[in-house]
Amino acid sequence: MTYVVTESCIRTKYMDCITVCPVDCFYEGENMLVINPLECIDCGACVAACKAHAIVKVPKDAAAANSALDEWVRINAEYALKWPNITEKGVTPADADAHRDEERKRERYFSPNPGRGG
């Protein structure tokens, strides 16, 4: 896996990353996105586009990854298989900016429910 979407995306879901992804490897949940590790080509275009700073590179050396990042690797891989692919930017939640710098969002807001895709 090369890049993963992390907790910062929860309840922000700005979706600018989708517009720059050359391989359409994003999948939409109810309140966040994930990257399919089998489709990502490691270009990094999404990182600069992410207003929430939610996309991070996963170190190639598994020993260098921390346990929190390992959990996001697992979440991205799992939900990319369950949620619909999204290839066009949708509507950003009206309260996205209010949740942008919030901490511990996974515990309070993460939803396993799929988004609409598209």
Phi, psi and omega in degrees: 000146183249308179233150175224153173269135183246187185308329183299339179285335184300127179067007171253302175042057180293326174071013175295333179300326182296324185289341182252354182285119182282349184238008177052054183260016179264144180231142190253125170261177181304319183225019174196174176244161171224163178252134176280117184293338180279346182252335181296134181255013174065033181278333178079004181300327183291332185300308181292332182282342186281110181292336181270356183055043186264351184256126182230153177278137177268126179300142179293329178277107183304329181292339181278344181283146177265168186295326178295317178292322177304321180294322179288329173299314180297314181298315180299312181297317182292310186280341173296336178272345184254329185265157180285148176293143177233127184241354179228142180297130178262199181274126177289138178305141183300330182259019183304314182296328179293334182258358187304313184257011180291145179254163177056039181289328182301315181297324185265326192235346185304134178237132176280357182288142179288157172271195182273336183071188176131000000 
